Amino acid sequence: MKPYYEHAGITIFLGDCREILPNVKAEAFCTDPPWGLSGSSGTVGRSRAKAIYSSAFVDDERFVRDVASPVVDYMRLAGMRGCCTPGQRHAWEYPKPDDIGCITHPVANGLGPWGHAGWQPVLFYGRDPMLGKTISRMVYQAPSGCTHDSQINHPCPKPLPVMRWLVRRVAICGETILDPFMGSGTTLVAAKLEGRKAIGIEIEERYCEIAAKRLAQEVFNFD
């Protein structure tokens, strides 16, 4: 199985994560799968909608139920600790977590049926790697103005500060983090900056190329 990209402890595989997962090993996982919103951000008003991933992929509830949730369950049963950011609407489709945290946003842009949704759930699985060493927070307040880099050609990349916090929460320095829904590679960039190794899997080649280019840069300017 030849990597699409490999350098300094960071590896990218192009393909279906369900086929690749049995061939890779990691201590932890950290992933932001598609939220099952079919091109919408889940907010009121199409002006706030997310862009569509591609014509070959449908980000719907069935994908969450049939692909994303079983993949998270596979990693959990394989003994990896980790976290998943499932979005609010279909979070209950995922395996029961060992704990639940959240990411809060000072300026809430999303509008749901009951108002501004200024938070995102984080599902934690396994044993906290810092248990017995320190008591870590389960809630992360994203810095004001914390958004994704608009120059990244992906419909919904996670902000880098958020992924750096999640990477620190699920793995200690030197461990390998797995992201089976890599997208534009923000988890891998965060892992590199935080001194972790990482494996990313992505089914769309154009996103693998974006991630590889980001990781190949000598200086990161995403904070």
Biotite code that builds the C-alpha atoms (Angstrom):
import biotite.structure as struc

atoms = struc.array([
    struc.Atom([0.000, 0.000, 0.000], chain_id="A", res_id=1, res_name="MET", atom_name="CA", element="C"),
    struc.Atom([1.849, 3.053, -1.282], chain_id="A", res_id=2, res_name="LYS", atom_name="CA", element="C"),
    struc.Atom([1.286, 6.375, 0.529], chain_id="A", res_id=3, res_name="PRO", atom_name="CA", element="C"),
    struc.Atom([0.181, 9.414, -1.435], chain_id="A", res_id=4, res_name="TYR", atom_name="CA", element="C"),
    struc.Atom([2.492, 11.506, 0.759], chain_id="A", res_id=5, res_name="TYR", atom_name="CA", element="C"),
    struc.Atom([5.001, 10.586, 3.444], chain_id="A", res_id=6, res_name="GLU", atom_name="CA", element="C"),
    struc.Atom([7.478, 12.788, 5.293], chain_id="A", res_id=7, res_name="HIS", atom_name="CA", element="C"),
    struc.Atom([8.727, 13.314, 8.846], chain_id="A", res_id=8, res_name="ALA", atom_name="CA", element="C"),
    struc.Atom([6.173, 11.073, 10.536], chain_id="A", res_id=9, res_name="GLY", atom_name="CA", element="C"),
    struc.Atom([3.183, 12.330, 8.528], chain_id="A", res_id=10, res_name="ILE", atom_name="CA", element="C"),
    struc.Atom([1.533, 9.966, 6.039], chain_id="A", res_id=11, res_name="THR", atom_name="CA", element="C"),
    struc.Atom([-1.398, 10.406, 3.638], chain_id="A", res_id=12, res_name="ILE", atom_name="CA", element="C"),
    struc.Atom([-3.259, 7.575, 1.930], chain_id="A", res_id=13, res_name="PHE", atom_name="CA", element="C"),
    struc.Atom([-5.614, 8.102, -1.004], chain_id="A", res_id=14, res_name="LEU", atom_name="CA", element="C"),
    struc.Atom([-8.620, 5.785, -0.962], chain_id="A", res_id=15, res_name="GLY", atom_name="CA", element="C"),
    struc.Atom([-11.621, 4.497, 0.966], chain_id="A", res_id=16, res_name="ASP", atom_name="CA", element="C"),
    struc.Atom([-10.767, 4.516, 4.668], chain_id="A", res_id=17, res_name="CYS", atom_name="CA", element="C"),
    struc.Atom([-12.764, 1.315, 5.208], chain_id="A", res_id=18, res_name="ARG", atom_name="CA", element="C"),
    struc.Atom([-10.295, -0.544, 2.981], chain_id="A", res_id=19, res_name="GLU", atom_name="CA", element="C"),
    struc.Atom([-7.159, 1.149, 4.340], chain_id="A", res_id=20, res_name="ILE", atom_name="CA", element="C"),
    struc.Atom([-7.855, 1.111, 8.089], chain_id="A", res_id=21, res_name="LEU", atom_name="CA", element="C"),
    struc.Atom([-6.923, -2.564, 8.662], chain_id="A", res_id=22, res_name="PRO", atom_name="CA", element="C"),
    struc.Atom([-3.443, -1.820, 7.255], chain_id="A", res_id=23, res_name="ASN", atom_name="CA", element="C"),
    struc.Atom([-2.491, 1.121, 9.496], chain_id="A", res_id=24, res_name="VAL", atom_name="CA", element="C"),
    struc.Atom([-1.698, 1.450, 13.193], chain_id="A", res_id=25, res_name="LYS", atom_name="CA", element="C"),
    struc.Atom([-2.127, 4.403, 15.533], chain_id="A", res_id=26, res_name="ALA", atom_name="CA", element="C"),
    struc.Atom([-2.542, 5.065, 19.244], chain_id="A", res_id=27, res_name="GLU", atom_name="CA", element="C"),
    struc.Atom([-5.264, 7.666, 18.782], chain_id="A", res_id=28, res_name="ALA", atom_name="CA", element="C"),
    struc.Atom([-7.744, 9.129, 16.330], chain_id="A", res_id=29, res_name="PHE", atom_name="CA", element="C"),
    struc.Atom([-9.007, 12.653, 15.790], chain_id="A", res_id=30, res_name="CYS", atom_name="CA", element="C"),
    struc.Atom([-11.514, 13.286, 13.046], chain_id="A", res_id=31, res_name="THR", atom_name="CA", element="C"),
    struc.Atom([-14.189, 15.662, 11.779], chain_id="A", res_id=32, res_name="ASP", atom_name="CA", element="C"),
    struc.Atom([-16.339, 13.518, 9.463], chain_id="A", res_id=33, res_name="PRO", atom_name="CA", element="C"),
    struc.Atom([-18.940, 15.010, 7.117], chain_id="A", res_id=34, res_name="PRO", atom_name="CA", element="C"),
    struc.Atom([-21.938, 16.028, 9.183], chain_id="A", res_id=35, res_name="TRP", atom_name="CA", element="C"),
    struc.Atom([-24.704, 14.537, 7.042], chain_id="A", res_id=36, res_name="GLY", atom_name="CA", element="C"),
    struc.Atom([-26.117, 17.892, 5.946], chain_id="A", res_id=37, res_name="LEU", atom_name="CA", element="C"),
    struc.Atom([-26.335, 17.409, 2.155], chain_id="A", res_id=38, res_name="SER", atom_name="CA", element="C"),
    struc.Atom([-24.508, 20.612, 1.232], chain_id="A", res_id=39, res_name="GLY", atom_name="CA", element="C"),
    struc.Atom([-26.210, 22.700, 3.922], chain_id="A", res_id=40, res_name="SER", atom_name="CA", element="C"),
    struc.Atom([-24.644, 23.974, 7.132], chain_id="A", res_id=41, res_name="SER", atom_name="CA", element="C"),
    struc.Atom([-27.832, 22.967, 8.900], chain_id="A", res_id=42, res_name="GLY", atom_name="CA", element="C"),
    struc.Atom([-28.676, 26.602, 9.516], chain_id="A", res_id=43, res_name="THR", atom_name="CA", element="C"),
    struc.Atom([-31.726, 28.618, 8.585], chain_id="A", res_id=44, res_name="VAL", atom_name="CA", element="C"),
    struc.Atom([-31.182, 30.357, 5.264], chain_id="A", res_id=45, res_name="GLY", atom_name="CA", element="C"),
    struc.Atom([-29.308, 29.091, 2.225], chain_id="A", res_id=46, res_name="ARG", atom_name="CA", element="C"),
    struc.Atom([-26.970, 32.086, 2.330], chain_id="A", res_id=47, res_name="SER", atom_name="CA", element="C"),
    struc.Atom([-25.331, 30.361, 5.310], chain_id="A", res_id=48, res_name="ARG", atom_name="CA", element="C"),
    struc.Atom([-25.067, 26.982, 3.609], chain_id="A", res_id=49, res_name="ALA", atom_name="CA", element="C"),
    struc.Atom([-21.824, 25.094, 3.213], chain_id="A", res_id=50, res_name="LYS", atom_name="CA", element="C"),
    struc.Atom([-20.382, 24.414, -0.184], chain_id="A", res_id=51, res_name="ALA", atom_name="CA", element="C"),
    struc.Atom([-20.838, 20.921, -1.603], chain_id="A", res_id=52, res_name="ILE", atom_name="CA", element="C"),
    struc.Atom([-17.875, 18.538, -1.361], chain_id="A", res_id=53, res_name="TYR", atom_name="CA", element="C"),
    struc.Atom([-18.044, 17.159, -4.901], chain_id="A", res_id=54, res_name="SER", atom_name="CA", element="C"),
    struc.Atom([-20.510, 15.737, -7.392], chain_id="A", res_id=55, res_name="SER", atom_name="CA", element="C"),
    struc.Atom([-19.312, 12.214, -6.545], chain_id="A", res_id=56, res_name="ALA", atom_name="CA", element="C"),
    struc.Atom([-20.082, 12.469, -2.811], chain_id="A", res_id=57, res_name="PHE", atom_name="CA", element="C"),
    struc.Atom([-23.371, 12.980, -0.995], chain_id="A", res_id=58, res_name="VAL", atom_name="CA", element="C"),
    struc.Atom([-23.043, 14.318, 2.545], chain_id="A", res_id=59, res_name="ASP", atom_name="CA", element="C"),
    struc.Atom([-26.290, 12.942, 3.911], chain_id="A", res_id=60, res_name="ASP", atom_name="CA", element="C"),
    struc.Atom([-27.622, 11.116, 6.955], chain_id="A", res_id=61, res_name="GLU", atom_name="CA", element="C"),
    struc.Atom([-27.090, 7.771, 5.264], chain_id="A", res_id=62, res_name="ARG", atom_name="CA", element="C"),
    struc.Atom([-23.357, 8.458, 4.930], chain_id="A", res_id=63, res_name="PHE", atom_name="CA", element="C"),
    struc.Atom([-23.144, 9.230, 8.649], chain_id="A", res_id=64, res_name="VAL", atom_name="CA", element="C"),
    struc.Atom([-25.045, 6.078, 9.554], chain_id="A", res_id=65, res_name="ARG", atom_name="CA", element="C"),
    struc.Atom([-23.455, 3.657, 7.064], chain_id="A", res_id=66, res_name="ASP", atom_name="CA", element="C"),
    struc.Atom([-19.870, 4.956, 6.814], chain_id="A", res_id=67, res_name="VAL", atom_name="CA", element="C"),
    struc.Atom([-18.780, 7.573, 9.364], chain_id="A", res_id=68, res_name="ALA", atom_name="CA", element="C"),
    struc.Atom([-20.274, 5.945, 12.463], chain_id="A", res_id=69, res_name="SER", atom_name="CA", element="C"),
    struc.Atom([-19.020, 2.406, 11.683], chain_id="A", res_id=70, res_name="PRO", atom_name="CA", element="C"),
    struc.Atom([-15.528, 3.791, 11.009], chain_id="A", res_id=71, res_name="VAL", atom_name="CA", element="C"),
    struc.Atom([-15.457, 5.529, 14.405], chain_id="A", res_id=72, res_name="VAL", atom_name="CA", element="C"),
    struc.Atom([-16.713, 2.304, 15.985], chain_id="A", res_id=73, res_name="ASP", atom_name="CA", element="C"),
    struc.Atom([-13.964, 0.332, 14.241], chain_id="A", res_id=74, res_name="TYR", atom_name="CA", element="C"),
    struc.Atom([-11.247, 2.589, 15.639], chain_id="A", res_id=75, res_name="MET", atom_name="CA", element="C"),
    struc.Atom([-12.798, 2.471, 19.110], chain_id="A", res_id=76, res_name="ARG", atom_name="CA", element="C"),
    struc.Atom([-12.991, -1.337, 19.097], chain_id="A", res_id=77, res_name="LEU", atom_name="CA", element="C"),
    struc.Atom([-9.416, -1.524, 17.774], chain_id="A", res_id=78, res_name="ALA", atom_name="CA", element="C"),
    struc.Atom([-8.313, 0.014, 21.081], chain_id="A", res_id=79, res_name="GLY", atom_name="CA", element="C"),
    struc.Atom([-7.590, 3.546, 19.925], chain_id="A", res_id=80, res_name="MET", atom_name="CA", element="C"),
    struc.Atom([-8.533, 6.449, 22.161], chain_id="A", res_id=81, res_name="ARG", atom_name="CA", element="C"),
    struc.Atom([-9.752, 9.524, 20.357], chain_id="A", res_id=82, res_name="GLY", atom_name="CA", element="C"),
    struc.Atom([-12.370, 12.064, 19.485], chain_id="A", res_id=83, res_name="CYS", atom_name="CA", element="C"),
    struc.Atom([-14.912, 12.871, 16.815], chain_id="A", res_id=84, res_name="CYS", atom_name="CA", element="C"),
    struc.Atom([-16.681, 16.155, 16.027], chain_id="A", res_id=85, res_name="THR", atom_name="CA", element="C"),
    struc.Atom([-19.995, 14.916, 14.595], chain_id="A", res_id=86, res_name="PRO", atom_name="CA", element="C"),
    struc.Atom([-22.005, 18.126, 14.361], chain_id="A", res_id=87, res_name="GLY", atom_name="CA", element="C"),
    struc.Atom([-25.231, 18.518, 16.315], chain_id="A", res_id=88, res_name="GLN", atom_name="CA", element="C"),
    struc.Atom([-27.828, 17.102, 13.959], chain_id="A", res_id=89, res_name="ARG", atom_name="CA", element="C"),
    struc.Atom([-26.684, 13.469, 13.708], chain_id="A", res_id=90, res_name="HIS", atom_name="CA", element="C"),
    struc.Atom([-24.441, 13.120, 16.760], chain_id="A", res_id=91, res_name="ALA", atom_name="CA", element="C"),
    struc.Atom([-26.693, 10.382, 18.155], chain_id="A", res_id=92, res_name="TRP", atom_name="CA", element="C"),
    struc.Atom([-25.891, 8.158, 15.162], chain_id="A", res_id=93, res_name="GLU", atom_name="CA", element="C"),
    struc.Atom([-22.381, 7.572, 16.547], chain_id="A", res_id=94, res_name="TYR", atom_name="CA", element="C"),
    struc.Atom([-21.291, 4.943, 19.101], chain_id="A", res_id=95, res_name="PRO", atom_name="CA", element="C"),
    struc.Atom([-21.902, 5.905, 22.711], chain_id="A", res_id=96, res_name="LYS", atom_name="CA", element="C"),
    struc.Atom([-18.884, 7.984, 23.822], chain_id="A", res_id=97, res_name="PRO", atom_name="CA", element="C"),
    struc.Atom([-17.014, 7.611, 27.088], chain_id="A", res_id=98, res_name="ASP", atom_name="CA", element="C"),
    struc.Atom([-17.341, 11.357, 27.602], chain_id="A", res_id=99, res_name="ASP", atom_name="CA", element="C"),
    struc.Atom([-18.668, 14.429, 25.806], chain_id="A", res_id=100, res_name="ILE", atom_name="CA", element="C"),
    struc.Atom([-17.007, 17.819, 25.490], chain_id="A", res_id=101, res_name="GLY", atom_name="CA", element="C"),
    struc.Atom([-17.676, 20.806, 23.307], chain_id="A", res_id=102, res_name="CYS", atom_name="CA", element="C"),
    struc.Atom([-16.187, 23.646, 21.302], chain_id="A", res_id=103, res_name="ILE", atom_name="CA", element="C"),
    struc.Atom([-17.777, 27.023, 21.893], chain_id="A", res_id=104, res_name="THR", atom_name="CA", element="C"),
    struc.Atom([-17.652, 30.006, 19.572], chain_id="A", res_id=105, res_name="HIS", atom_name="CA", element="C"),
    struc.Atom([-17.844, 33.584, 20.950], chain_id="A", res_id=106, res_name="PRO", atom_name="CA", element="C"),
    struc.Atom([-19.573, 34.772, 17.786], chain_id="A", res_id=107, res_name="VAL", atom_name="CA", element="C"),
    struc.Atom([-22.203, 32.274, 16.683], chain_id="A", res_id=108, res_name="ALA", atom_name="CA", element="C"),
    struc.Atom([-22.935, 32.361, 12.972], chain_id="A", res_id=109, res_name="ASN", atom_name="CA", element="C"),
    struc.Atom([-25.141, 29.303, 12.702], chain_id="A", res_id=110, res_name="GLY", atom_name="CA", element="C"),
    struc.Atom([-28.885, 29.691, 13.070], chain_id="A", res_id=111, res_name="LEU", atom_name="CA", element="C"),
    struc.Atom([-30.969, 26.705, 14.078], chain_id="A", res_id=112, res_name="GLY", atom_name="CA", element="C"),
    struc.Atom([-34.728, 26.413, 14.674], chain_id="A", res_id=113, res_name="PRO", atom_name="CA", element="C"),
    struc.Atom([-34.211, 27.642, 18.264], chain_id="A", res_id=114, res_name="TRP", atom_name="CA", element="C"),
    struc.Atom([-31.581, 30.309, 17.614], chain_id="A", res_id=115, res_name="GLY", atom_name="CA", element="C"),
    struc.Atom([-27.804, 30.696, 17.473], chain_id="A", res_id=116, res_name="HIS", atom_name="CA", element="C"),
    struc.Atom([-25.875, 27.440, 17.788], chain_id="A", res_id=117, res_name="ALA", atom_name="CA", element="C"),
    struc.Atom([-22.632, 28.674, 19.302], chain_id="A", res_id=118, res_name="GLY", atom_name="CA", element="C"),
    struc.Atom([-21.151, 25.289, 20.106], chain_id="A", res_id=119, res_name="TRP", atom_name="CA", element="C"),
    struc.Atom([-20.173, 21.924, 18.613], chain_id="A", res_id=120, res_name="GLN", atom_name="CA", element="C"),
    struc.Atom([-20.144, 18.577, 20.416], chain_id="A", res_id=121, res_name="PRO", atom_name="CA", element="C"),
    struc.Atom([-16.961, 16.533, 20.810], chain_id="A", res_id=122, res_name="VAL", atom_name="CA", element="C"),
    struc.Atom([-17.329, 12.792, 21.409], chain_id="A", res_id=123, res_name="LEU", atom_name="CA", element="C"),
    struc.Atom([-14.419, 11.301, 23.372], chain_id="A", res_id=124, res_name="PHE", atom_name="CA", element="C"),
    struc.Atom([-13.598, 7.581, 23.310], chain_id="A", res_id=125, res_name="TYR", atom_name="CA", element="C"),
    struc.Atom([-11.248, 5.559, 25.469], chain_id="A", res_id=126, res_name="GLY", atom_name="CA", element="C"),
    struc.Atom([-9.055, 6.671, 28.368], chain_id="A", res_id=127, res_name="ARG", atom_name="CA", element="C"),
    struc.Atom([-7.779, 10.227, 28.716], chain_id="A", res_id=128, res_name="ASP", atom_name="CA", element="C"),
    struc.Atom([-3.997, 10.011, 28.081], chain_id="A", res_id=129, res_name="PRO", atom_name="CA", element="C"),
    struc.Atom([-3.440, 12.656, 30.767], chain_id="A", res_id=130, res_name="MET", atom_name="CA", element="C"),
    struc.Atom([-5.484, 10.844, 33.417], chain_id="A", res_id=131, res_name="LEU", atom_name="CA", element="C"),
    struc.Atom([-3.550, 10.786, 36.678], chain_id="A", res_id=132, res_name="GLY", atom_name="CA", element="C"),
    struc.Atom([-1.153, 13.476, 35.467], chain_id="A", res_id=133, res_name="LYS", atom_name="CA", element="C"),
    struc.Atom([-3.428, 16.498, 35.249], chain_id="A", res_id=134, res_name="THR", atom_name="CA", element="C"),
    struc.Atom([-7.097, 17.381, 34.967], chain_id="A", res_id=135, res_name="ILE", atom_name="CA", element="C"),
    struc.Atom([-7.795, 18.650, 31.469], chain_id="A", res_id=136, res_name="SER", atom_name="CA", element="C"),
    struc.Atom([-10.716, 20.734, 30.306], chain_id="A", res_id=137, res_name="ARG", atom_name="CA", element="C"),
    struc.Atom([-13.505, 19.193, 28.245], chain_id="A", res_id=138, res_name="MET", atom_name="CA", element="C"),
    struc.Atom([-14.537, 22.533, 26.769], chain_id="A", res_id=139, res_name="VAL", atom_name="CA", element="C"),
    struc.Atom([-12.544, 24.667, 24.344], chain_id="A", res_id=140, res_name="TYR", atom_name="CA", element="C"),
    struc.Atom([-13.524, 28.249, 23.602], chain_id="A", res_id=141, res_name="GLN", atom_name="CA", element="C"),
    struc.Atom([-12.397, 29.066, 20.113], chain_id="A", res_id=142, res_name="ALA", atom_name="CA", element="C"),
    struc.Atom([-10.579, 32.418, 19.957], chain_id="A", res_id=143, res_name="PRO", atom_name="CA", element="C"),
    struc.Atom([-12.605, 35.348, 18.645], chain_id="A", res_id=144, res_name="SER", atom_name="CA", element="C"),
    struc.Atom([-12.276, 35.441, 14.888], chain_id="A", res_id=145, res_name="GLY", atom_name="CA", element="C"),
    struc.Atom([-11.169, 31.792, 14.790], chain_id="A", res_id=146, res_name="CYS", atom_name="CA", element="C"),
    struc.Atom([-12.240, 30.609, 11.350], chain_id="A", res_id=147, res_name="THR", atom_name="CA", element="C"),
    struc.Atom([-10.803, 28.389, 8.674], chain_id="A", res_id=148, res_name="HIS", atom_name="CA", element="C"),
    struc.Atom([-8.309, 29.731, 6.159], chain_id="A", res_id=149, res_name="ASP", atom_name="CA", element="C"),
    struc.Atom([-10.376, 31.038, 3.236], chain_id="A", res_id=150, res_name="SER", atom_name="CA", element="C"),
    struc.Atom([-7.531, 30.183, 0.859], chain_id="A", res_id=151, res_name="GLN", atom_name="CA", element="C"),
    struc.Atom([-7.956, 26.454, 1.521], chain_id="A", res_id=152, res_name="ILE", atom_name="CA", element="C"),
    struc.Atom([-10.024, 25.030, -1.331], chain_id="A", res_id=153, res_name="ASN", atom_name="CA", element="C"),
    struc.Atom([-12.308, 22.821, 0.772], chain_id="A", res_id=154, res_name="HIS", atom_name="CA", element="C"),
    struc.Atom([-15.976, 23.422, 1.693], chain_id="A", res_id=155, res_name="PRO", atom_name="CA", element="C"),
    struc.Atom([-15.568, 23.140, 5.463], chain_id="A", res_id=156, res_name="CYS", atom_name="CA", element="C"),
    struc.Atom([-12.029, 22.860, 6.871], chain_id="A", res_id=157, res_name="PRO", atom_name="CA", element="C"),
    struc.Atom([-11.797, 22.943, 10.659], chain_id="A", res_id=158, res_name="LYS", atom_name="CA", element="C"),
    struc.Atom([-9.973, 25.964, 12.181], chain_id="A", res_id=159, res_name="PRO", atom_name="CA", element="C"),
    struc.Atom([-6.403, 25.012, 13.053], chain_id="A", res_id=160, res_name="LEU", atom_name="CA", element="C"),
    struc.Atom([-6.503, 26.207, 16.717], chain_id="A", res_id=161, res_name="PRO", atom_name="CA", element="C"),
    struc.Atom([-9.467, 23.874, 17.332], chain_id="A", res_id=162, res_name="VAL", atom_name="CA", element="C"),
    struc.Atom([-7.672, 20.867, 15.854], chain_id="A", res_id=163, res_name="MET", atom_name="CA", element="C"),
    struc.Atom([-4.487, 21.642, 17.787], chain_id="A", res_id=164, res_name="ARG", atom_name="CA", element="C"),
    struc.Atom([-6.490, 21.513, 21.029], chain_id="A", res_id=165, res_name="TRP", atom_name="CA", element="C"),
    struc.Atom([-8.105, 18.207, 20.046], chain_id="A", res_id=166, res_name="LEU", atom_name="CA", element="C"),
    struc.Atom([-4.756, 16.715, 19.023], chain_id="A", res_id=167, res_name="VAL", atom_name="CA", element="C"),
    struc.Atom([-3.280, 17.640, 22.418], chain_id="A", res_id=168, res_name="ARG", atom_name="CA", element="C"),
    struc.Atom([-6.267, 16.114, 24.202], chain_id="A", res_id=169, res_name="ARG", atom_name="CA", element="C"),
    struc.Atom([-6.180, 12.690, 22.552], chain_id="A", res_id=170, res_name="VAL", atom_name="CA", element="C"),
    struc.Atom([-2.458, 11.951, 22.153], chain_id="A", res_id=171, res_name="ALA", atom_name="CA", element="C"),
    struc.Atom([0.841, 12.628, 23.867], chain_id="A", res_id=172, res_name="ILE", atom_name="CA", element="C"),
    struc.Atom([3.978, 13.755, 22.042], chain_id="A", res_id=173, res_name="CYS", atom_name="CA", element="C"),
    struc.Atom([5.438, 11.098, 19.778], chain_id="A", res_id=174, res_name="GLY", atom_name="CA", element="C"),
    struc.Atom([2.229, 9.109, 19.388], chain_id="A", res_id=175, res_name="GLU", atom_name="CA", element="C"),
    struc.Atom([0.483, 8.614, 16.053], chain_id="A", res_id=176, res_name="THR", atom_name="CA", element="C"),
    struc.Atom([-2.932, 10.141, 15.378], chain_id="A", res_id=177, res_name="ILE", atom_name="CA", element="C"),
    struc.Atom([-5.243, 8.774, 12.692], chain_id="A", res_id=178, res_name="LEU", atom_name="CA", element="C"),
    struc.Atom([-7.766, 10.853, 10.727], chain_id="A", res_id=179, res_name="ASP", atom_name="CA", element="C"),
    struc.Atom([-9.795, 8.618, 8.371], chain_id="A", res_id=180, res_name="PRO", atom_name="CA", element="C"),
    struc.Atom([-11.745, 11.605, 6.975], chain_id="A", res_id=181, res_name="PHE", atom_name="CA", element="C"),
    struc.Atom([-8.739, 13.851, 6.406], chain_id="A", res_id=182, res_name="MET", atom_name="CA", element="C"),
    struc.Atom([-10.201, 16.457, 4.040], chain_id="A", res_id=183, res_name="GLY", atom_name="CA", element="C"),
    struc.Atom([-7.740, 19.318, 3.578], chain_id="A", res_id=184, res_name="SER", atom_name="CA", element="C"),
    struc.Atom([-5.374, 17.931, 6.213], chain_id="A", res_id=185, res_name="GLY", atom_name="CA", element="C"),
    struc.Atom([-5.900, 20.270, 9.175], chain_id="A", res_id=186, res_name="THR", atom_name="CA", element="C"),
    struc.Atom([-5.611, 17.403, 11.685], chain_id="A", res_id=187, res_name="THR", atom_name="CA", element="C"),
    struc.Atom([-2.256, 16.428, 10.172], chain_id="A", res_id=188, res_name="LEU", atom_name="CA", element="C"),
    struc.Atom([-0.989, 20.022, 10.213], chain_id="A", res_id=189, res_name="VAL", atom_name="CA", element="C"),
    struc.Atom([-2.041, 20.284, 13.867], chain_id="A", res_id=190, res_name="ALA", atom_name="CA", element="C"),
    struc.Atom([-0.306, 17.001, 14.693], chain_id="A", res_id=191, res_name="ALA", atom_name="CA", element="C"),
    struc.Atom([2.921, 18.166, 13.059], chain_id="A", res_id=192, res_name="LYS", atom_name="CA", element="C"),
    struc.Atom([2.868, 21.438, 14.991], chain_id="A", res_id=193, res_name="LEU", atom_name="CA", element="C"),
    struc.Atom([2.144, 19.632, 18.269], chain_id="A", res_id=194, res_name="GLU", atom_name="CA", element="C"),
    struc.Atom([4.907, 17.024, 17.927], chain_id="A", res_id=195, res_name="GLY", atom_name="CA", element="C"),
    struc.Atom([2.683, 14.078, 17.046], chain_id="A", res_id=196, res_name="ARG", atom_name="CA", element="C"),
    struc.Atom([2.918, 11.689, 14.115], chain_id="A", res_id=197, res_name="LYS", atom_name="CA", element="C"),
    struc.Atom([-0.177, 11.371, 11.949], chain_id="A", res_id=198, res_name="ALA", atom_name="CA", element="C"),
    struc.Atom([-1.900, 9.288, 9.298], chain_id="A", res_id=199, res_name="ILE", atom_name="CA", element="C"),
    struc.Atom([-4.589, 10.797, 7.101], chain_id="A", res_id=200, res_name="GLY", atom_name="CA", element="C"),
    struc.Atom([-6.928, 8.964, 4.739], chain_id="A", res_id=201, res_name="ILE", atom_name="CA", element="C"),
    struc.Atom([-8.942, 10.766, 2.069], chain_id="A", res_id=202, res_name="GLU", atom_name="CA", element="C"),
    struc.Atom([-11.007, 9.436, -0.833], chain_id="A", res_id=203, res_name="ILE", atom_name="CA", element="C"),
    struc.Atom([-10.803, 12.627, -2.941], chain_id="A", res_id=204, res_name="GLU", atom_name="CA", element="C"),
    struc.Atom([-7.423, 13.090, -4.644], chain_id="A", res_id=205, res_name="GLU", atom_name="CA", element="C"),
    struc.Atom([-7.778, 16.862, -4.901], chain_id="A", res_id=206, res_name="ARG", atom_name="CA", element="C"),
    struc.Atom([-8.020, 17.127, -1.116], chain_id="A", res_id=207, res_name="TYR", atom_name="CA", element="C"),
    struc.Atom([-4.986, 14.849, -0.730], chain_id="A", res_id=208, res_name="CYS", atom_name="CA", element="C"),
    struc.Atom([-3.088, 17.263, -2.955], chain_id="A", res_id=209, res_name="GLU", atom_name="CA", element="C"),
    struc.Atom([-4.197, 20.253, -0.873], chain_id="A", res_id=210, res_name="ILE", atom_name="CA", element="C"),
    struc.Atom([-3.128, 18.490, 2.333], chain_id="A", res_id=211, res_name="ALA", atom_name="CA", element="C"),
    struc.Atom([0.223, 17.461, 0.873], chain_id="A", res_id=212, res_name="ALA", atom_name="CA", element="C"),
    struc.Atom([0.971, 21.017, -0.209], chain_id="A", res_id=213, res_name="LYS", atom_name="CA", element="C"),
    struc.Atom([0.088, 22.374, 3.229], chain_id="A", res_id=214, res_name="ARG", atom_name="CA", element="C"),
    struc.Atom([2.309, 19.825, 4.953], chain_id="A", res_id=215, res_name="LEU", atom_name="CA", element="C"),
    struc.Atom([5.194, 20.458, 2.572], chain_id="A", res_id=216, res_name="ALA", atom_name="CA", element="C"),
    struc.Atom([5.426, 24.101, 3.562], chain_id="A", res_id=217, res_name="GLN", atom_name="CA", element="C"),
    struc.Atom([8.397, 24.940, 5.747], chain_id="A", res_id=218, res_name="GLU", atom_name="CA", element="C"),
    struc.Atom([6.584, 27.727, 7.602], chain_id="A", res_id=219, res_name="VAL", atom_name="CA", element="C"),
    struc.Atom([2.999, 27.440, 8.813], chain_id="A", res_id=220, res_name="PHE", atom_name="CA", element="C"),
    struc.Atom([0.877, 30.580, 8.881], chain_id="A", res_id=221, res_name="ASN", atom_name="CA", element="C"),
    struc.Atom([-2.499, 29.118, 9.838], chain_id="A", res_id=222, res_name="PHE", atom_name="CA", element="C"),
    struc.Atom([-2.777, 30.366, 13.460], chain_id="A", res_id=223, res_name="ASP", atom_name="CA", element="C"),
])
